[in-house]
Amino acid sequence: MSQTHGRGGREQPVVAIDGPAGAGKSTAARRLAEHLGFVLVDTGALYRGVALSAQEAGVDWDDGVALGRLAESLDFAFHIAEDGTPSLRIAGVDREADIRSPAIARGASDVSRHPEVRAALLGLQRRLGAEGGVVLEGRDIGTVVFPDADVKVFLTASSQERARRRVNDLISRGQHPVFAAILEGIEARDAQDMSREAAPLKPALDAILLETDHMSLDQVVERLAEIVRNSSGA
Ligand code: DC
């Protein structure tokens, strides 16, 4: 089949899923990628990897120039387990558990403000998606990384709903979260991600907005699959 797809001239589409923390992007993007048989690229993991590596190397999360240099030197790869679970490897070492802590989440938001860091990760993200047949999940995929993505969805939910989901998630892991503190953390991260000058979190003009407050995960995945189907005219 030599037919090319959409704006990028690729045979398979690039699907961009952006949105704020806790909107259910990660799980929905993963389920969508599985459903389509596409590769999943969790771009937030790369920013988390920079924050973790900086912490370990003694580089300040405020030092954009040093962070940019560090980010350029890092050897990132995604390893996919047999059950489809992706994990981030840095220099060949599995760092998935280490990048998921709340401290590193905050660090990722800090380091992602710096244009030097964003520039250092841009080429890698584009290479990972270049062939198409990929779901990229992040904050600026439809606006900056793949402005010519074939499908762009901005997935969101109210901060209250996102905090509720996070609290339930933590309770199911045996933790005892305080709702107000979780809500405050989510709103602080939103404010920082939306107000930064470099690639702020915002929907692309041509993105489809999907507000998930009253949707189950299954409904979200089904709707995403439908959006992809409609975009390819299949
Ligand atoms: O999706 P996440 O929570 O793993 O993302 C961690 C941080 O990385 C988040 O605060 C914003 C930043 N990020 C970004 O600026 N651009 C992306 N494409 C992905 C994540």
py3Dmol code that shows the C-alpha trace and the ligand (Angstrom):
import py3Dmol

protein = """\
ATOM      1  CA  MET A   1       0.000   0.000   0.000  1.00  0.00           C
ATOM      2  CA  SER A   2       1.665   3.247  -1.047  1.00  0.00           C
ATOM      3  CA  GLN A   3      -1.080   5.592   0.090  1.00  0.00           C
ATOM      4  CA  THR A   4       0.262   8.233   2.474  1.00  0.00           C
ATOM      5  CA  HIS A   5      -1.630   9.540   5.415  1.00  0.00           C
ATOM      6  CA  GLY A   6      -2.590  13.069   6.364  1.00  0.00           C
ATOM      7  CA  ARG A   7      -0.476  16.149   6.541  1.00  0.00           C
ATOM      8  CA  GLY A   8       2.933  14.654   7.278  1.00  0.00           C
ATOM      9  CA  GLY A   9       2.989  12.389   4.210  1.00  0.00           C
ATOM     10  CA  ARG A  10       3.426   9.380   6.502  1.00  0.00           C
ATOM     11  CA  GLU A  11       1.892   5.998   5.825  1.00  0.00           C
ATOM     12  CA  GLN A  12       0.588   5.749   9.368  1.00  0.00           C
ATOM     13  CA  PRO A  13      -0.824   8.590  11.432  1.00  0.00           C
ATOM     14  CA  VAL A  14       0.789  10.525  14.253  1.00  0.00           C
ATOM     15  CA  VAL A  15      -1.703  10.879  17.103  1.00  0.00           C
ATOM     16  CA  ALA A  16      -1.001  13.739  19.538  1.00  0.00           C
ATOM     17  CA  ILE A  17      -2.650  13.637  22.951  1.00  0.00           C
ATOM     18  CA  ASP A  18      -2.018  16.677  25.112  1.00  0.00           C
ATOM     19  CA  GLY A  19      -3.522  17.892  28.341  1.00  0.00           C
ATOM     20  CA  PRO A  20      -2.877  18.702  31.991  1.00  0.00           C
ATOM     21  CA  ALA A  21      -1.649  16.364  34.736  1.00  0.00           C
ATOM     22  CA  GLY A  22      -4.215  13.859  35.947  1.00  0.00           C
ATOM     23  CA  ALA A  23      -6.620  14.124  33.013  1.00  0.00           C
ATOM     24  CA  GLY A  24      -6.174  10.398  32.410  1.00  0.00           C
ATOM     25  CA  LYS A  25      -3.886  10.904  29.418  1.00  0.00           C
ATOM     26  CA  SER A  26      -1.346   8.230  30.313  1.00  0.00           C
ATOM     27  CA  THR A  27      -3.769   5.359  30.708  1.00  0.00           C
ATOM     28  CA  ALA A  28      -6.011   6.456  27.849  1.00  0.00           C
ATOM     29  CA  ALA A  29      -3.051   6.978  25.487  1.00  0.00           C
ATOM     30  CA  ARG A  30      -1.633   3.598  26.404  1.00  0.00           C
ATOM     31  CA  ARG A  31      -4.937   1.816  25.870  1.00  0.00           C
ATOM     32  CA  LEU A  32      -5.450   3.654  22.573  1.00  0.00           C
ATOM     33  CA  ALA A  33      -1.965   2.695  21.348  1.00  0.00           C
ATOM     34  CA  GLU A  34      -2.648  -0.954  22.234  1.00  0.00           C
ATOM     35  CA  HIS A  35      -6.003  -0.828  20.467  1.00  0.00           C
ATOM     36  CA  LEU A  36      -4.474   0.624  17.297  1.00  0.00           C
ATOM     37  CA  GLY A  37      -1.280  -1.456  17.458  1.00  0.00           C
ATOM     38  CA  PHE A  38       0.707   1.798  17.578  1.00  0.00           C
ATOM     39  CA  VAL A  39       3.848   2.705  19.524  1.00  0.00           C
ATOM     40  CA  LEU A  40       3.271   4.824  22.619  1.00  0.00           C
ATOM     41  CA  VAL A  41       5.628   7.683  23.462  1.00  0.00           C
ATOM     42  CA  ASP A  42       5.178   9.166  26.935  1.00  0.00           C
ATOM     43  CA  THR A  43       7.046  12.454  26.536  1.00  0.00           C
ATOM     44  CA  GLY A  44       6.515  13.447  30.191  1.00  0.00           C
ATOM     45  CA  ALA A  45       8.800  10.538  31.115  1.00  0.00           C
ATOM     46  CA  LEU A  46      11.643  12.322  29.286  1.00  0.00           C
ATOM     47  CA  TYR A  47      11.185  15.527  31.332  1.00  0.00           C
ATOM     48  CA  ARG A  48      11.030  13.380  34.467  1.00  0.00           C
ATOM     49  CA  GLY A  49      14.241  11.665  33.341  1.00  0.00           C
ATOM     50  CA  VAL A  50      15.970  15.038  33.001  1.00  0.00           C
ATOM     51  CA  ALA A  51      14.797  16.082  36.496  1.00  0.00           C
ATOM     52  CA  LEU A  52      16.012  12.812  38.017  1.00  0.00           C
ATOM     53  CA  SER A  53      19.366  12.906  36.246  1.00  0.00           C
ATOM     54  CA  ALA A  54      19.860  16.542  37.269  1.00  0.00           C
ATOM     55  CA  GLN A  55      19.150  15.702  40.897  1.00  0.00           C
ATOM     56  CA  GLU A  56      21.671  12.880  40.801  1.00  0.00           C
ATOM     57  CA  ALA A  57      24.296  15.006  39.020  1.00  0.00           C
ATOM     58  CA  GLY A  58      23.817  17.955  41.395  1.00  0.00           C
ATOM     59  CA  VAL A  59      22.443  20.215  38.644  1.00  0.00           C
ATOM     60  CA  ASP A  60      19.916  22.774  39.894  1.00  0.00           C
ATOM     61  CA  TRP A  61      16.380  22.534  38.443  1.00  0.00           C
ATOM     62  CA  ASP A  62      16.585  26.321  37.923  1.00  0.00           C
ATOM     63  CA  ASP A  63      19.767  26.259  35.829  1.00  0.00           C
ATOM     64  CA  GLY A  64      18.419  26.134  32.266  1.00  0.00           C
ATOM     65  CA  VAL A  65      21.811  26.205  30.528  1.00  0.00           C
ATOM     66  CA  ALA A  66      23.289  23.354  32.579  1.00  0.00           C
ATOM     67  CA  LEU A  67      20.026  21.387  32.302  1.00  0.00           C
ATOM     68  CA  GLY A  68      19.999  21.799  28.521  1.00  0.00           C
ATOM     69  CA  ARG A  69      23.558  20.473  28.300  1.00  0.00           C
ATOM     70  CA  LEU A  70      22.686  17.577  30.584  1.00  0.00           C
ATOM     71  CA  ALA A  71      19.499  16.756  28.615  1.00  0.00           C
ATOM     72  CA  GLU A  72      21.490  16.636  25.371  1.00  0.00           C
ATOM     73  CA  SER A  73      23.945  14.166  26.862  1.00  0.00           C
ATOM     74  CA  LEU A  74      21.352  11.713  28.194  1.00  0.00           C
ATOM     75  CA  ASP A  75      20.777   8.373  26.516  1.00  0.00           C
ATOM     76  CA  PHE A  76      17.026   7.751  26.703  1.00  0.00           C
ATOM     77  CA  ALA A  77      15.167   4.682  25.464  1.00  0.00           C
ATOM     78  CA  PHE A  78      11.748   3.196  26.097  1.00  0.00           C
ATOM     79  CA  HIS A  79      11.697  -0.492  26.869  1.00  0.00           C
ATOM     80  CA  ILE A  80       8.413  -2.266  26.224  1.00  0.00           C
ATOM     81  CA  ALA A  81       7.719  -5.302  28.399  1.00  0.00           C
ATOM     82  CA  GLU A  82       5.900  -8.329  26.991  1.00  0.00           C
ATOM     83  CA  ASP A  83       2.607  -7.159  28.502  1.00  0.00           C
ATOM     84  CA  GLY A  84       3.059  -3.820  26.719  1.00  0.00           C
ATOM     85  CA  THR A  85       4.155  -1.818  29.774  1.00  0.00           C
ATOM     86  CA  PRO A  86       6.658   0.853  28.743  1.00  0.00           C
ATOM     87  CA  SER A  87       9.508   1.878  31.036  1.00  0.00           C
ATOM     88  CA  LEU A  88      12.108   4.590  30.660  1.00  0.00           C
ATOM     89  CA  ARG A  89      15.740   3.558  30.498  1.00  0.00           C
ATOM     90  CA  ILE A  90      18.551   6.029  30.950  1.00  0.00           C
ATOM     91  CA  ALA A  91      21.952   4.791  29.783  1.00  0.00           C
ATOM     92  CA  GLY A  92      20.447   1.311  29.608  1.00  0.00           C
ATOM     93  CA  VAL A  93      19.207   1.311  33.221  1.00  0.00           C
ATOM     94  CA  ASP A  94      15.487   1.006  34.050  1.00  0.00           C
ATOM     95  CA  ARG A  95      14.543   4.214  35.926  1.00  0.00           C
ATOM     96  CA  GLU A  96      10.756   3.904  35.659  1.00  0.00           C
ATOM     97  CA  ALA A  97      10.114   3.600  39.422  1.00  0.00           C
ATOM     98  CA  ASP A  98      12.434   6.518  40.223  1.00  0.00           C
ATOM     99  CA  ILE A  99      10.805   8.989  37.814  1.00  0.00           C
ATOM    100  CA  ARG A 100       7.287   8.466  39.229  1.00  0.00           C
ATOM    101  CA  SER A 101       7.787  10.051  42.676  1.00  0.00           C
ATOM    102  CA  PRO A 102       5.916  13.299  43.543  1.00  0.00           C
ATOM    103  CA  ALA A 103       9.269  15.083  44.000  1.00  0.00           C
ATOM    104  CA  ILE A 104      10.372  14.181  40.480  1.00  0.00           C
ATOM    105  CA  ALA A 105       6.937  15.183  39.115  1.00  0.00           C
ATOM    106  CA  ARG A 106       7.515  18.628  40.556  1.00  0.00           C
ATOM    107  CA  GLY A 107      11.097  18.625  39.247  1.00  0.00           C
ATOM    108  CA  ALA A 108       9.858  17.683  35.767  1.00  0.00           C
ATOM    109  CA  SER A 109       7.499  20.659  35.825  1.00  0.00           C
ATOM    110  CA  ASP A 110      10.453  22.859  36.905  1.00  0.00           C
ATOM    111  CA  VAL A 111      12.921  21.640  34.279  1.00  0.00           C
ATOM    112  CA  SER A 112      10.311  21.720  31.512  1.00  0.00           C
ATOM    113  CA  ARG A 113      10.067  25.541  31.860  1.00  0.00           C
ATOM    114  CA  HIS A 114      13.519  25.966  30.322  1.00  0.00           C
ATOM    115  CA  PRO A 115      13.716  26.471  26.540  1.00  0.00           C
ATOM    116  CA  GLU A 116      17.168  24.790  26.579  1.00  0.00           C
ATOM    117  CA  VAL A 117      15.633  21.592  27.955  1.00  0.00           C
ATOM    118  CA  ARG A 118      12.701  21.686  25.539  1.00  0.00           C
ATOM    119  CA  ALA A 119      15.080  22.193  22.595  1.00  0.00           C
ATOM    120  CA  ALA A 120      17.278  19.311  23.745  1.00  0.00           C
ATOM    121  CA  LEU A 121      14.303  16.908  23.832  1.00  0.00           C
ATOM    122  CA  LEU A 122      12.635  18.098  20.635  1.00  0.00           C
ATOM    123  CA  GLY A 123      14.750  16.132  18.137  1.00  0.00           C
ATOM    124  CA  LEU A 124      14.379  12.894  20.079  1.00  0.00           C
ATOM    125  CA  GLN A 125      10.579  13.248  20.294  1.00  0.00           C
ATOM    126  CA  ARG A 126      10.382  13.940  16.555  1.00  0.00           C
ATOM    127  CA  ARG A 127      12.571  10.953  15.758  1.00  0.00           C
ATOM    128  CA  LEU A 128      10.424   8.689  17.938  1.00  0.00           C
ATOM    129  CA  GLY A 129       7.311   9.725  15.997  1.00  0.00           C
ATOM    130  CA  ALA A 130       8.780  10.205  12.529  1.00  0.00           C
ATOM    131  CA  GLU A 131       7.546   6.927  11.060  1.00  0.00           C
ATOM    132  CA  GLY A 132       3.957   7.426  12.174  1.00  0.00           C
ATOM    133  CA  GLY A 133       1.900   4.633  13.719  1.00  0.00           C
ATOM    134  CA  VAL A 134       2.506   6.358  17.027  1.00  0.00           C
ATOM    135  CA  VAL A 135       0.579   7.912  19.889  1.00  0.00           C
ATOM    136  CA  LEU A 136       2.563  10.714  21.537  1.00  0.00           C
ATOM    137  CA  GLU A 137       1.348  11.918  24.887  1.00  0.00           C
ATOM    138  CA  GLY A 138       2.433  15.220  26.419  1.00  0.00           C
ATOM    139  CA  ARG A 139       1.718  18.928  26.736  1.00  0.00           C
ATOM    140  CA  ASP A 140       2.968  20.450  23.467  1.00  0.00           C
ATOM    141  CA  ILE A 141       2.822  17.607  20.953  1.00  0.00           C
ATOM    142  CA  GLY A 142       0.075  19.166  18.801  1.00  0.00           C
ATOM    143  CA  THR A 143       1.467  22.693  19.127  1.00  0.00           C
ATOM    144  CA  VAL A 144       5.264  22.287  18.908  1.00  0.00           C
ATOM    145  CA  VAL A 145       6.572  18.737  18.467  1.00  0.00           C
ATOM    146  CA  PHE A 146       4.178  17.622  15.711  1.00  0.00           C
ATOM    147  CA  PRO A 147       2.196  20.668  14.536  1.00  0.00           C
ATOM    148  CA  ASP A 148       1.368  18.525  11.468  1.00  0.00           C
ATOM    149  CA  ALA A 149       0.048  15.587  13.541  1.00  0.00           C
ATOM    150  CA  ASP A 150      -2.793  13.770  11.801  1.00  0.00           C
ATOM    151  CA  VAL A 151      -4.902  13.641  14.963  1.00  0.00           C
ATOM    152  CA  LYS A 152      -4.753  16.134  17.830  1.00  0.00           C
ATOM    153  CA  VAL A 153      -6.733  15.690  21.012  1.00  0.00           C
ATOM    154  CA  PHE A 154      -6.598  17.875  24.115  1.00  0.00           C
ATOM    155  CA  LEU A 155      -7.754  15.719  26.996  1.00  0.00           C
ATOM    156  CA  THR A 156      -8.843  17.521  30.116  1.00  0.00           C
ATOM    157  CA  ALA A 157     -10.974  17.365  33.266  1.00  0.00           C
ATOM    158  CA  SER A 158     -11.678  19.801  36.093  1.00  0.00           C
ATOM    159  CA  SER A 159      -8.963  20.057  38.755  1.00  0.00           C
ATOM    160  CA  GLN A 160     -11.448  18.727  41.369  1.00  0.00           C
ATOM    161  CA  GLU A 161     -12.109  15.636  39.280  1.00  0.00           C
ATOM    162  CA  ARG A 162      -8.405  15.115  38.572  1.00  0.00           C
ATOM    163  CA  ALA A 163      -7.643  15.399  42.302  1.00  0.00           C
ATOM    164  CA  ARG A 164     -10.417  12.891  43.080  1.00  0.00           C
ATOM    165  CA  ARG A 165      -8.950  10.409  40.594  1.00  0.00           C
ATOM    166  CA  ARG A 166      -5.451  10.846  42.010  1.00  0.00           C
ATOM    167  CA  VAL A 167      -6.705  10.352  45.582  1.00  0.00           C
ATOM    168  CA  ASN A 168      -8.474   7.124  44.589  1.00  0.00           C
ATOM    169  CA  ASP A 169      -5.368   5.949  42.793  1.00  0.00           C
ATOM    170  CA  LEU A 170      -3.190   6.575  45.890  1.00  0.00           C
ATOM    171  CA  ILE A 171      -5.732   4.913  48.205  1.00  0.00           C
ATOM    172  CA  SER A 172      -5.705   1.833  45.973  1.00  0.00           C
ATOM    173  CA  ARG A 173      -1.920   1.735  46.511  1.00  0.00           C
ATOM    174  CA  GLY A 174      -2.404   1.700  50.289  1.00  0.00           C
ATOM    175  CA  GLN A 175      -1.563   5.376  50.843  1.00  0.00           C
ATOM    176  CA  HIS A 176      -3.541   7.954  52.871  1.00  0.00           C
ATOM    177  CA  PRO A 177      -3.670  11.116  50.749  1.00  0.00           C
ATOM    178  CA  VAL A 178      -5.223  14.407  51.880  1.00  0.00           C
ATOM    179  CA  PHE A 179      -7.593  15.668  49.172  1.00  0.00           C
ATOM    180  CA  ALA A 180      -6.808  19.376  49.733  1.00  0.00           C
ATOM    181  CA  ALA A 181      -3.065  18.776  49.412  1.00  0.00           C
ATOM    182  CA  ILE A 182      -3.474  16.747  46.224  1.00  0.00           C
ATOM    183  CA  LEU A 183      -5.748  19.429  44.733  1.00  0.00           C
ATOM    184  CA  GLU A 184      -3.255  22.138  45.636  1.00  0.00           C
ATOM    185  CA  GLY A 185      -0.422  20.172  43.979  1.00  0.00           C
ATOM    186  CA  ILE A 186      -2.426  19.694  40.778  1.00  0.00           C
ATOM    187  CA  GLU A 187      -3.403  23.368  40.605  1.00  0.00           C
ATOM    188  CA  ALA A 188       0.177  24.504  41.262  1.00  0.00           C
ATOM    189  CA  ARG A 189       1.486  22.286  38.477  1.00  0.00           C
ATOM    190  CA  ASP A 190      -1.259  23.473  36.076  1.00  0.00           C
ATOM    191  CA  ALA A 191      -0.441  27.106  36.832  1.00  0.00           C
ATOM    192  CA  GLN A 192       3.276  26.544  36.214  1.00  0.00           C
ATOM    193  CA  ASP A 193       2.749  24.484  33.038  1.00  0.00           C
ATOM    194  CA  MET A 194       0.243  26.981  31.575  1.00  0.00           C
ATOM    195  CA  SER A 195       2.089  30.180  32.431  1.00  0.00           C
ATOM    196  CA  ARG A 196       5.602  29.273  31.299  1.00  0.00           C
ATOM    197  CA  GLU A 197       6.898  31.130  28.264  1.00  0.00           C
ATOM    198  CA  ALA A 198       8.380  28.101  26.492  1.00  0.00           C
ATOM    199  CA  ALA A 199       5.660  25.962  24.906  1.00  0.00           C
ATOM    200  CA  PRO A 200       2.951  26.575  27.525  1.00  0.00           C
ATOM    201  CA  LEU A 201       0.272  23.964  28.050  1.00  0.00           C
ATOM    202  CA  LYS A 202      -2.589  24.936  25.739  1.00  0.00           C
ATOM    203  CA  PRO A 203      -4.701  23.192  23.112  1.00  0.00           C
ATOM    204  CA  ALA A 204      -3.602  23.513  19.477  1.00  0.00           C
ATOM    205  CA  LEU A 205      -6.103  25.586  17.505  1.00  0.00           C
ATOM    206  CA  ASP A 206      -7.041  22.497  15.504  1.00  0.00           C
ATOM    207  CA  ALA A 207      -7.180  20.077  18.461  1.00  0.00           C
ATOM    208  CA  ILE A 208     -10.361  18.264  19.451  1.00  0.00           C
ATOM    209  CA  LEU A 209     -11.173  19.067  23.080  1.00  0.00           C
ATOM    210  CA  LEU A 210     -12.237  16.084  25.140  1.00  0.00           C
ATOM    211  CA  GLU A 211     -13.540  16.915  28.613  1.00  0.00           C
ATOM    212  CA  THR A 212     -13.552  13.664  30.598  1.00  0.00           C
ATOM    213  CA  ASP A 213     -15.237  14.613  33.912  1.00  0.00           C
ATOM    214  CA  HIS A 214     -18.258  12.442  33.251  1.00  0.00           C
ATOM    215  CA  MET A 215     -16.617   9.733  31.168  1.00  0.00           C
ATOM    216  CA  SER A 216     -15.261   6.335  32.177  1.00  0.00           C
ATOM    217  CA  LEU A 217     -11.841   5.265  30.930  1.00  0.00           C
ATOM    218  CA  ASP A 218     -13.480   2.861  28.477  1.00  0.00           C
ATOM    219  CA  GLN A 219     -15.615   5.673  27.094  1.00  0.00           C
ATOM    220  CA  VAL A 220     -12.555   7.909  26.692  1.00  0.00           C
ATOM    221  CA  VAL A 221     -10.617   5.205  24.827  1.00  0.00           C
ATOM    222  CA  GLU A 222     -13.614   4.440  22.627  1.00  0.00           C
ATOM    223  CA  ARG A 223     -14.041   8.119  21.779  1.00  0.00           C
ATOM    224  CA  LEU A 224     -10.321   8.487  20.983  1.00  0.00           C
ATOM    225  CA  ALA A 225     -10.417   5.440  18.697  1.00  0.00           C
ATOM    226  CA  GLU A 226     -13.447   6.926  16.962  1.00  0.00           C
ATOM    227  CA  ILE A 227     -11.617  10.241  16.457  1.00  0.00           C
ATOM    228  CA  VAL A 228      -8.655   8.404  14.902  1.00  0.00           C
ATOM    229  CA  ARG A 229     -10.969   6.359  12.658  1.00  0.00           C
ATOM    230  CA  ASN A 230     -12.801   9.463  11.496  1.00  0.00           C
ATOM    231  CA  SER A 231      -9.548  11.264  10.754  1.00  0.00           C
ATOM    232  CA  SER A 232      -8.360   8.508   8.428  1.00  0.00           C
ATOM    233  CA  GLY A 233     -11.706   8.295   6.698  1.00  0.00           C
ATOM    234  CA  ALA A 234     -11.743   4.530   7.351  1.00  0.00           C
TER     235      ALA A 234
END
"""
ligand_1 = """\
20
DC
O 2.837 13.926 32.031
P 3.839 13.993 33.185
O 3.190 14.267 34.513
O 4.733 12.801 33.256
O 4.783 15.254 32.852
C 5.768 15.706 33.748
C 6.048 17.202 33.512
O 6.686 17.352 32.250
C 4.814 18.099 33.488
O 4.749 18.919 34.633
C 4.970 18.982 32.288
C 6.184 18.482 31.566
N 5.928 18.099 30.186
C 6.082 19.070 29.223
O 6.362 20.221 29.552
N 5.910 18.757 27.912
C 5.586 17.519 27.533
N 5.440 17.239 26.237
C 5.401 16.501 28.513
C 5.563 16.838 29.838
"""
view = py3Dmol.view(width=600, height=400)
view.addModel(protein, "pdb")
view.setStyle({"model": 0}, {"cartoon": {"style": "trace"}})
view.addModel(ligand_1, "xyz")
view.setStyle({"model": 1}, {"stick": {}})
view.zoomTo()
view.show()
